[in-house]
Amino acid sequence: NPPEELHVTLAYLGKLSQVQQQLPAVRRLLTWLAGRTPALKGVINGGGRFDASDSSDGKDVIYAALDAPGL
């Protein structure tokens, strides 16, 4: 996939249709939290793969494992 199609999942809250009403509150909370949290430093130390499933819309999911003290 092109880089512009990649993303970072910080937390999976469910399908958009199931959580859409809570998004404004989540956005406010994350904005507040980000303003009070120092930047993290870390290294990618591995990765893995989850096979396609119904919850991933039938797509395989790959991930990079981050080692960041304080996370």
HTML snippet that shows the backbone in 3Dmol.js (N, CA, C, O; Angstrom):
<script src="https://3Dmol.org/build/3Dmol-min.js"></script>
<div id="view" style="width:600px;height:400px;position:relative"></div>
<script>
const pdb = `
ATOM      1  N   ASN A   1       0.834  -1.192   0.000  1.00  0.00           N
ATOM      2  CA  ASN A   1       0.000   0.000   0.000  1.00  0.00           C
ATOM      3  C   ASN A   1       0.874   1.250   0.000  1.00  0.00           C
ATOM      4  O   ASN A   1       1.956   1.249   0.587  1.00  0.00           O
ATOM      5  N   PRO A   2       0.421   2.297  -0.643  1.00  0.00           N
ATOM      6  CA  PRO A   2       1.155   3.562  -0.599  1.00  0.00           C
ATOM      7  C   PRO A   2       1.156   4.125   0.826  1.00  0.00           C
ATOM      8  O   PRO A   2       0.227   3.868   1.591  1.00  0.00           O
ATOM      9  N   PRO A   3       2.194   4.891   1.187  1.00  0.00           N
ATOM     10  CA  PRO A   3       2.273   5.439   2.550  1.00  0.00           C
ATOM     11  C   PRO A   3       1.032   6.211   2.975  1.00  0.00           C
ATOM     12  O   PRO A   3       0.653   6.158   4.145  1.00  0.00           O
ATOM     13  N   GLU A   4       0.394   6.923   2.060  1.00  0.00           N
ATOM     14  CA  GLU A   4      -0.782   7.710   2.453  1.00  0.00           C
ATOM     15  C   GLU A   4      -1.974   6.837   2.835  1.00  0.00           C
ATOM     16  O   GLU A   4      -2.961   7.345   3.368  1.00  0.00           O
ATOM     17  N   GLU A   5      -1.899   5.536   2.572  1.00  0.00           N
ATOM     18  CA  GLU A   5      -2.971   4.625   2.966  1.00  0.00           C
ATOM     19  C   GLU A   5      -2.674   3.920   4.286  1.00  0.00           C
ATOM     20  O   GLU A   5      -3.521   3.191   4.802  1.00  0.00           O
ATOM     21  N   LEU A   6      -1.480   4.132   4.835  1.00  0.00           N
ATOM     22  CA  LEU A   6      -1.112   3.503   6.096  1.00  0.00           C
ATOM     23  C   LEU A   6      -1.599   4.349   7.265  1.00  0.00           C
ATOM     24  O   LEU A   6      -1.837   5.547   7.111  1.00  0.00           O
ATOM     25  N   HIS A   7      -1.746   3.737   8.420  1.00  0.00           N
ATOM     26  CA  HIS A   7      -2.178   4.470   9.603  1.00  0.00           C
ATOM     27  C   HIS A   7      -1.595   3.818  10.845  1.00  0.00           C
ATOM     28  O   HIS A   7      -1.047   2.717  10.791  1.00  0.00           O
ATOM     29  N   VAL A   8      -1.721   4.501  11.937  1.00  0.00           N
ATOM     30  CA  VAL A   8      -1.312   3.977  13.236  1.00  0.00           C
ATOM     31  C   VAL A   8      -2.565   3.833  14.079  1.00  0.00           C
ATOM     32  O   VAL A   8      -3.316   4.793  14.255  1.00  0.00           O
ATOM     33  N   THR A   9      -2.788   2.648  14.595  1.00  0.00           N
ATOM     34  CA  THR A   9      -3.925   2.411  15.482  1.00  0.00           C
ATOM     35  C   THR A   9      -3.436   2.522  16.921  1.00  0.00           C
ATOM     36  O   THR A   9      -2.633   1.707  17.375  1.00  0.00           O
ATOM     37  N   LEU A  10      -3.916   3.520  17.625  1.00  0.00           N
ATOM     38  CA  LEU A  10      -3.568   3.675  19.035  1.00  0.00           C
ATOM     39  C   LEU A  10      -4.505   2.869  19.913  1.00  0.00           C
ATOM     40  O   LEU A  10      -4.105   2.348  20.954  1.00  0.00           O
ATOM     41  N   ALA A  11      -5.744   2.771  19.490  1.00  0.00           N
ATOM     42  CA  ALA A  11      -6.739   1.968  20.191  1.00  0.00           C
ATOM     43  C   ALA A  11      -7.835   1.617  19.213  1.00  0.00           C
ATOM     44  O   ALA A  11      -8.274   2.466  18.437  1.00  0.00           O
ATOM     45  N   TYR A  12      -8.277   0.386  19.242  1.00  0.00           N
ATOM     46  CA  TYR A  12      -9.397  -0.023  18.387  1.00  0.00           C
ATOM     47  C   TYR A  12     -10.661  -0.012  19.225  1.00  0.00           C
ATOM     48  O   TYR A  12     -10.784  -0.769  20.188  1.00  0.00           O
ATOM     49  N   LEU A  13     -11.582   0.832  18.864  1.00  0.00           N
ATOM     50  CA  LEU A  13     -12.800   1.010  19.654  1.00  0.00           C
ATOM     51  C   LEU A  13     -14.007   0.316  19.053  1.00  0.00           C
ATOM     52  O   LEU A  13     -15.085   0.331  19.646  1.00  0.00           O
ATOM     53  N   GLY A  14     -13.849  -0.287  17.897  1.00  0.00           N
ATOM     54  CA  GLY A  14     -14.958  -0.962  17.227  1.00  0.00           C
ATOM     55  C   GLY A  14     -15.245  -0.329  15.878  1.00  0.00           C
ATOM     56  O   GLY A  14     -14.561   0.601  15.451  1.00  0.00           O
ATOM     57  N   LYS A  15     -16.252  -0.840  15.227  1.00  0.00           N
ATOM     58  CA  LYS A  15     -16.659  -0.314  13.917  1.00  0.00           C
ATOM     59  C   LYS A  15     -17.184   1.109  14.087  1.00  0.00           C
ATOM     60  O   LYS A  15     -17.817   1.438  15.091  1.00  0.00           O
ATOM     61  N   LEU A  16     -16.908   1.944  13.089  1.00  0.00           N
ATOM     62  CA  LEU A  16     -17.328   3.343  13.142  1.00  0.00           C
ATOM     63  C   LEU A  16     -18.823   3.466  13.404  1.00  0.00           C
ATOM     64  O   LEU A  16     -19.249   4.323  14.179  1.00  0.00           O
ATOM     65  N   SER A  17     -19.614   2.623  12.770  1.00  0.00           N
ATOM     66  CA  SER A  17     -21.065   2.703  12.956  1.00  0.00           C
ATOM     67  C   SER A  17     -21.480   2.440  14.399  1.00  0.00           C
ATOM     68  O   SER A  17     -22.561   2.853  14.819  1.00  0.00           O
ATOM     69  N   GLN A  18     -20.624   1.754  15.163  1.00  0.00           N
ATOM     70  CA  GLN A  18     -20.942   1.430  16.556  1.00  0.00           C
ATOM     71  C   GLN A  18     -20.467   2.492  17.541  1.00  0.00           C
ATOM     72  O   GLN A  18     -20.967   2.555  18.664  1.00  0.00           O
ATOM     73  N   VAL A  19     -19.514   3.325  17.143  1.00  0.00           N
ATOM     74  CA  VAL A  19     -18.924   4.277  18.080  1.00  0.00           C
ATOM     75  C   VAL A  19     -19.032   5.729  17.631  1.00  0.00           C
ATOM     76  O   VAL A  19     -18.522   6.624  18.305  1.00  0.00           O
ATOM     77  N   GLN A  20     -19.681   5.970  16.513  1.00  0.00           N
ATOM     78  CA  GLN A  20     -19.695   7.304  15.919  1.00  0.00           C
ATOM     79  C   GLN A  20     -20.212   8.379  16.875  1.00  0.00           C
ATOM     80  O   GLN A  20     -19.693   9.496  16.870  1.00  0.00           O
ATOM     81  N   GLN A  21     -21.207   8.076  17.685  1.00  0.00           N
ATOM     82  CA  GLN A  21     -21.758   9.081  18.604  1.00  0.00           C
ATOM     83  C   GLN A  21     -20.758   9.483  19.688  1.00  0.00           C
ATOM     84  O   GLN A  21     -20.835  10.594  20.213  1.00  0.00           O
ATOM     85  N   GLN A  22     -19.817   8.593  20.030  1.00  0.00           N
ATOM     86  CA  GLN A  22     -18.850   8.885  21.082  1.00  0.00           C
ATOM     87  C   GLN A  22     -17.615   9.623  20.567  1.00  0.00           C
ATOM     88  O   GLN A  22     -16.805  10.082  21.372  1.00  0.00           O
ATOM     89  N   LEU A  23     -17.446   9.752  19.244  1.00  0.00           N
ATOM     90  CA  LEU A  23     -16.224  10.343  18.702  1.00  0.00           C
ATOM     91  C   LEU A  23     -15.926  11.756  19.194  1.00  0.00           C
ATOM     92  O   LEU A  23     -14.770  12.031  19.516  1.00  0.00           O
ATOM     93  N   PRO A  24     -16.889  12.664  19.273  1.00  0.00           N
ATOM     94  CA  PRO A  24     -16.553  14.006  19.784  1.00  0.00           C
ATOM     95  C   PRO A  24     -15.976  13.969  21.204  1.00  0.00           C
ATOM     96  O   PRO A  24     -15.023  14.689  21.500  1.00  0.00           O
ATOM     97  N   ALA A  25     -16.535  13.150  22.071  1.00  0.00           N
ATOM     98  CA  ALA A  25     -16.027  13.056  23.444  1.00  0.00           C
ATOM     99  C   ALA A  25     -14.636  12.429  23.470  1.00  0.00           C
ATOM    100  O   ALA A  25     -13.769  12.870  24.223  1.00  0.00           O
ATOM    101  N   VAL A  26     -14.426  11.412  22.656  1.00  0.00           N
ATOM    102  CA  VAL A  26     -13.109  10.773  22.579  1.00  0.00           C
ATOM    103  C   VAL A  26     -12.082  11.768  22.050  1.00  0.00           C
ATOM    104  O   VAL A  26     -10.968  11.834  22.571  1.00  0.00           O
ATOM    105  N   ARG A  27     -12.429  12.530  21.039  1.00  0.00           N
ATOM    106  CA  ARG A  27     -11.517  13.523  20.467  1.00  0.00           C
ATOM    107  C   ARG A  27     -11.136  14.568  21.517  1.00  0.00           C
ATOM    108  O   ARG A  27      -9.966  14.934  21.623  1.00  0.00           O
ATOM    109  N   ARG A  28     -12.112  15.052  22.293  1.00  0.00           N
ATOM    110  CA  ARG A  28     -11.815  16.034  23.344  1.00  0.00           C
ATOM    111  C   ARG A  28     -10.871  15.446  24.392  1.00  0.00           C
ATOM    112  O   ARG A  28      -9.921  16.101  24.822  1.00  0.00           O
ATOM    113  N   LEU A  29     -11.140  14.214  24.795  1.00  0.00           N
ATOM    114  CA  LEU A  29     -10.304  13.558  25.797  1.00  0.00           C
ATOM    115  C   LEU A  29      -8.883  13.367  25.282  1.00  0.00           C
ATOM    116  O   LEU A  29      -7.926  13.630  26.011  1.00  0.00           O
ATOM    117  N   LEU A  30      -8.728  12.915  24.044  1.00  0.00           N
ATOM    118  CA  LEU A  30      -7.394  12.695  23.496  1.00  0.00           C
ATOM    119  C   LEU A  30      -6.637  14.000  23.298  1.00  0.00           C
ATOM    120  O   LEU A  30      -5.423  14.046  23.495  1.00  0.00           O
ATOM    121  N   THR A  31      -7.330  15.051  22.917  1.00  0.00           N
ATOM    122  CA  THR A  31      -6.691  16.364  22.781  1.00  0.00           C
ATOM    123  C   THR A  31      -6.191  16.836  24.137  1.00  0.00           C
ATOM    124  O   THR A  31      -5.065  17.322  24.250  1.00  0.00           O
ATOM    125  N   TRP A  32      -7.010  16.698  25.158  1.00  0.00           N
ATOM    126  CA  TRP A  32      -6.619  17.071  26.517  1.00  0.00           C
ATOM    127  C   TRP A  32      -5.400  16.248  26.962  1.00  0.00           C
ATOM    128  O   TRP A  32      -4.432  16.800  27.485  1.00  0.00           O
ATOM    129  N   LEU A  33      -5.456  14.931  26.750  1.00  0.00           N
ATOM    130  CA  LEU A  33      -4.374  14.049  27.169  1.00  0.00           C
ATOM    131  C   LEU A  33      -3.082  14.352  26.417  1.00  0.00           C
ATOM    132  O   LEU A  33      -2.012  14.378  27.025  1.00  0.00           O
ATOM    133  N   ALA A  34      -3.159  14.578  25.121  1.00  0.00           N
ATOM    134  CA  ALA A  34      -1.964  14.857  24.322  1.00  0.00           C
ATOM    135  C   ALA A  34      -1.281  16.142  24.774  1.00  0.00           C
ATOM    136  O   ALA A  34      -0.057  16.251  24.701  1.00  0.00           O
ATOM    137  N   GLY A  35      -2.051  17.106  25.234  1.00  0.00           N
ATOM    138  CA  GLY A  35      -1.475  18.359  25.704  1.00  0.00           C
ATOM    139  C   GLY A  35      -0.754  18.243  27.032  1.00  0.00           C
ATOM    140  O   GLY A  35      -0.039  19.163  27.429  1.00  0.00           O
ATOM    141  N   ARG A  36      -0.927  17.138  27.718  1.00  0.00           N
ATOM    142  CA  ARG A  36      -0.326  16.946  29.039  1.00  0.00           C
ATOM    143  C   ARG A  36       0.653  15.785  29.089  1.00  0.00           C
ATOM    144  O   ARG A  36       1.141  15.426  30.161  1.00  0.00           O
ATOM    145  N   THR A  37       0.938  15.201  27.946  1.00  0.00           N
ATOM    146  CA  THR A  37       1.790  14.023  27.889  1.00  0.00           C
ATOM    147  C   THR A  37       3.066  14.335  27.115  1.00  0.00           C
ATOM    148  O   THR A  37       2.992  14.824  25.988  1.00  0.00           O
ATOM    149  N   PRO A  38       4.230  14.064  27.694  1.00  0.00           N
ATOM    150  CA  PRO A  38       5.471  14.323  26.953  1.00  0.00           C
ATOM    151  C   PRO A  38       5.607  13.372  25.770  1.00  0.00           C
ATOM    152  O   PRO A  38       5.000  12.301  25.744  1.00  0.00           O
ATOM    153  N   ALA A  39       6.405  13.775  24.804  1.00  0.00           N
ATOM    154  CA  ALA A  39       6.657  12.936  23.634  1.00  0.00           C
ATOM    155  C   ALA A  39       7.317  11.629  24.069  1.00  0.00           C
ATOM    156  O   ALA A  39       8.112  11.606  25.008  1.00  0.00           O
ATOM    157  N   LEU A  40       6.985  10.567  23.391  1.00  0.00           N
ATOM    158  CA  LEU A  40       7.596   9.268  23.655  1.00  0.00           C
ATOM    159  C   LEU A  40       8.775   9.053  22.723  1.00  0.00           C
ATOM    160  O   LEU A  40       8.767   9.499  21.576  1.00  0.00           O
ATOM    161  N   LYS A  41       9.781   8.369  23.226  1.00  0.00           N
ATOM    162  CA  LYS A  41      10.906   7.946  22.399  1.00  0.00           C
ATOM    163  C   LYS A  41      10.982   6.440  22.496  1.00  0.00           C
ATOM    164  O   LYS A  41      10.810   5.866  23.572  1.00  0.00           O
ATOM    165  N   GLY A  42      11.239   5.801  21.369  1.00  0.00           N
ATOM    166  CA  GLY A  42      11.320   4.353  21.383  1.00  0.00           C
ATOM    167  C   GLY A  42      11.906   3.819  20.107  1.00  0.00           C
ATOM    168  O   GLY A  42      12.289   4.568  19.209  1.00  0.00           O
ATOM    169  N   VAL A  43      11.969   2.499  20.043  1.00  0.00           N
ATOM    170  CA  VAL A  43      12.480   1.818  18.864  1.00  0.00           C
ATOM    171  C   VAL A  43      11.518   0.701  18.478  1.00  0.00           C
ATOM    172  O   VAL A  43      10.870   0.092  19.329  1.00  0.00           O
ATOM    173  N   ILE A  44      11.444   0.451  17.193  1.00  0.00           N
ATOM    174  CA  ILE A  44      10.666  -0.685  16.706  1.00  0.00           C
ATOM    175  C   ILE A  44      11.547  -1.910  16.866  1.00  0.00           C
ATOM    176  O   ILE A  44      12.662  -1.955  16.346  1.00  0.00           O
ATOM    177  N   ASN A  45      11.044  -2.903  17.587  1.00  0.00           N
ATOM    178  CA  ASN A  45      11.871  -4.073  17.884  1.00  0.00           C
ATOM    179  C   ASN A  45      11.268  -5.375  17.389  1.00  0.00           C
ATOM    180  O   ASN A  45      11.599  -6.443  17.905  1.00  0.00           O
ATOM    181  N   GLY A  46      10.405  -5.306  16.416  1.00  0.00           N
ATOM    182  CA  GLY A  46       9.813  -6.519  15.871  1.00  0.00           C
ATOM    183  C   GLY A  46       8.497  -6.207  15.198  1.00  0.00           C
ATOM    184  O   GLY A  46       8.134  -5.047  15.003  1.00  0.00           O
ATOM    185  N   GLY A  47       7.809  -7.238  14.857  1.00  0.00           N
ATOM    186  CA  GLY A  47       6.517  -7.061  14.207  1.00  0.00           C
ATOM    187  C   GLY A  47       5.776  -8.372  14.155  1.00  0.00           C
ATOM    188  O   GLY A  47       6.245  -9.391  14.662  1.00  0.00           O
ATOM    189  N   GLY A  48       4.632  -8.335  13.547  1.00  0.00           N
ATOM    190  CA  GLY A  48       3.817  -9.533  13.450  1.00  0.00           C
ATOM    191  C   GLY A  48       2.681  -9.329  12.486  1.00  0.00           C
ATOM    192  O   GLY A  48       2.586  -8.315  11.795  1.00  0.00           O
ATOM    193  N   ARG A  49       1.826 -10.318  12.461  1.00  0.00           N
ATOM    194  CA  ARG A  49       0.713 -10.294  11.510  1.00  0.00           C
ATOM    195  C   ARG A  49      -0.494 -10.985  12.124  1.00  0.00           C
ATOM    196  O   ARG A  49      -0.374 -12.033  12.759  1.00  0.00           O
ATOM    197  N   PHE A  50      -1.653 -10.383  11.924  1.00  0.00           N
ATOM    198  CA  PHE A  50      -2.923 -11.004  12.260  1.00  0.00           C
ATOM    199  C   PHE A  50      -3.573 -11.403  10.946  1.00  0.00           C
ATOM    200  O   PHE A  50      -3.672 -10.587  10.030  1.00  0.00           O
ATOM    201  N   ASP A  51      -4.016 -12.646  10.847  1.00  0.00           N
ATOM    202  CA  ASP A  51      -4.687 -13.084   9.632  1.00  0.00           C
ATOM    203  C   ASP A  51      -6.011 -12.363   9.458  1.00  0.00           C
ATOM    204  O   ASP A  51      -6.615 -11.898  10.424  1.00  0.00           O
ATOM    205  N   ALA A  52      -6.448 -12.280   8.219  1.00  0.00           N
ATOM    206  CA  ALA A  52      -7.724 -11.639   7.897  1.00  0.00           C
ATOM    207  C   ALA A  52      -8.845 -12.246   8.731  1.00  0.00           C
ATOM    208  O   ALA A  52      -8.863 -13.447   8.999  1.00  0.00           O
ATOM    209  N   SER A  53      -9.783 -11.385   9.134  1.00  0.00           N
ATOM    210  CA  SER A  53     -10.936 -11.838   9.917  1.00  0.00           C
ATOM    211  C   SER A  53     -12.110 -10.922   9.618  1.00  0.00           C
ATOM    212  O   SER A  53     -11.965  -9.926   8.909  1.00  0.00           O
ATOM    213  N   ASP A  54     -13.257 -11.257  10.153  1.00  0.00           N
ATOM    214  CA  ASP A  54     -14.424 -10.396   9.973  1.00  0.00           C
ATOM    215  C   ASP A  54     -14.181  -9.012  10.570  1.00  0.00           C
ATOM    216  O   ASP A  54     -14.610  -8.009  10.000  1.00  0.00           O
ATOM    217  N   SER A  55     -13.494  -8.949  11.720  1.00  0.00           N
ATOM    218  CA  SER A  55     -13.279  -7.659  12.366  1.00  0.00           C
ATOM    219  C   SER A  55     -12.244  -6.798  11.645  1.00  0.00           C
ATOM    220  O   SER A  55     -12.137  -5.603  11.924  1.00  0.00           O
ATOM    221  N   SER A  56     -11.472  -7.393  10.710  1.00  0.00           N
ATOM    222  CA  SER A  56     -10.512  -6.602   9.932  1.00  0.00           C
ATOM    223  C   SER A  56     -10.986  -6.435   8.488  1.00  0.00           C
ATOM    224  O   SER A  56     -10.194  -6.182   7.580  1.00  0.00           O
ATOM    225  N   ASP A  57     -12.295  -6.583   8.301  1.00  0.00           N
ATOM    226  CA  ASP A  57     -12.888  -6.452   6.967  1.00  0.00           C
ATOM    227  C   ASP A  57     -12.229  -7.383   5.962  1.00  0.00           C
ATOM    228  O   ASP A  57     -12.096  -7.044   4.787  1.00  0.00           O
ATOM    229  N   GLY A  58     -11.819  -8.548   6.421  1.00  0.00           N
ATOM    230  CA  GLY A  58     -11.247  -9.548   5.539  1.00  0.00           C
ATOM    231  C   GLY A  58      -9.834  -9.244   5.080  1.00  0.00           C
ATOM    232  O   GLY A  58      -9.359  -9.840   4.114  1.00  0.00           O
ATOM    233  N   LYS A  59      -9.150  -8.322   5.760  1.00  0.00           N
ATOM    234  CA  LYS A  59      -7.784  -7.955   5.386  1.00  0.00           C
ATOM    235  C   LYS A  59      -6.804  -8.424   6.452  1.00  0.00           C
ATOM    236  O   LYS A  59      -7.094  -8.368   7.647  1.00  0.00           O
ATOM    237  N   ASP A  60      -5.626  -8.893   5.998  1.00  0.00           N
ATOM    238  CA  ASP A  60      -4.561  -9.195   6.944  1.00  0.00           C
ATOM    239  C   ASP A  60      -4.099  -7.890   7.590  1.00  0.00           C
ATOM    240  O   ASP A  60      -4.160  -6.829   6.968  1.00  0.00           O
ATOM    241  N   VAL A  61      -3.643  -7.968   8.821  1.00  0.00           N
ATOM    242  CA  VAL A  61      -3.151  -6.792   9.537  1.00  0.00           C
ATOM    243  C   VAL A  61      -1.707  -7.061   9.941  1.00  0.00           C
ATOM    244  O   VAL A  61      -1.417  -8.068  10.586  1.00  0.00           O
ATOM    245  N   ILE A  62      -0.804  -6.165   9.564  1.00  0.00           N
ATOM    246  CA  ILE A  62       0.576  -6.275  10.022  1.00  0.00           C
ATOM    247  C   ILE A  62       0.838  -5.163  11.034  1.00  0.00           C
ATOM    248  O   ILE A  62       0.216  -4.102  10.983  1.00  0.00           O
ATOM    249  N   TYR A  63       1.754  -5.417  11.938  1.00  0.00           N
ATOM    250  CA  TYR A  63       2.051  -4.399  12.939  1.00  0.00           C
ATOM    251  C   TYR A  63       3.539  -4.374  13.251  1.00  0.00           C
ATOM    252  O   TYR A  63       4.252  -5.357  13.051  1.00  0.00           O
ATOM    253  N   ALA A  64       3.982  -3.247  13.737  1.00  0.00           N
ATOM    254  CA  ALA A  64       5.349  -3.069  14.223  1.00  0.00           C
ATOM    255  C   ALA A  64       5.267  -2.961  15.742  1.00  0.00           C
ATOM    256  O   ALA A  64       4.457  -2.204  16.277  1.00  0.00           O
ATOM    257  N   ALA A  65       6.104  -3.715  16.421  1.00  0.00           N
ATOM    258  CA  ALA A  65       6.140  -3.692  17.888  1.00  0.00           C
ATOM    259  C   ALA A  65       7.080  -2.570  18.334  1.00  0.00           C
ATOM    260  O   ALA A  65       8.250  -2.538  17.952  1.00  0.00           O
ATOM    261  N   LEU A  66       6.562  -1.671  19.131  1.00  0.00           N
ATOM    262  CA  LEU A  66       7.315  -0.519  19.604  1.00  0.00           C
ATOM    263  C   LEU A  66       7.731  -0.719  21.051  1.00  0.00           C
ATOM    264  O   LEU A  66       6.908  -1.065  21.899  1.00  0.00           O
ATOM    265  N   ASP A  67       8.992  -0.503  21.327  1.00  0.00           N
ATOM    266  CA  ASP A  67       9.503  -0.517  22.693  1.00  0.00           C
ATOM    267  C   ASP A  67       9.750   0.923  23.099  1.00  0.00           C
ATOM    268  O   ASP A  67      10.746   1.528  22.702  1.00  0.00           O
ATOM    269  N   ALA A  68       8.828   1.475  23.902  1.00  0.00           N
ATOM    270  CA  ALA A  68       8.915   2.878  24.317  1.00  0.00           C
ATOM    271  C   ALA A  68       8.664   2.957  25.817  1.00  0.00           C
ATOM    272  O   ALA A  68       7.524   2.825  26.261  1.00  0.00           O
ATOM    273  N   PRO A  69       9.711   3.169  26.599  1.00  0.00           N
ATOM    274  CA  PRO A  69       9.502   3.323  28.040  1.00  0.00           C
ATOM    275  C   PRO A  69       8.458   4.401  28.321  1.00  0.00           C
ATOM    276  O   PRO A  69       8.477   5.467  27.705  1.00  0.00           O
ATOM    277  N   GLY A  70       7.576   4.128  29.225  1.00  0.00           N
ATOM    278  CA  GLY A  70       6.545   5.078  29.579  1.00  0.00           C
ATOM    279  C   GLY A  70       5.246   4.895  28.813  1.00  0.00           C
ATOM    280  O   GLY A  70       4.240   5.530  29.132  1.00  0.00           O
ATOM    281  N   LEU A  71       5.260   4.044  27.820  1.00  0.00           N
ATOM    282  CA  LEU A  71       4.040   3.818  27.045  1.00  0.00           C
ATOM    283  C   LEU A  71       3.146   2.855  27.766  1.00  0.00           C
ATOM    284  O   LEU A  71       2.063   2.532  27.277  1.00  0.00           O
TER     285      LEU A  71
END
`;
const viewer = $3Dmol.createViewer("view");
viewer.addModel(pdb, "pdb");
viewer.setStyle({}, {cartoon: {color: "spectrum"}});
viewer.zoomTo();
viewer.render();
</script>
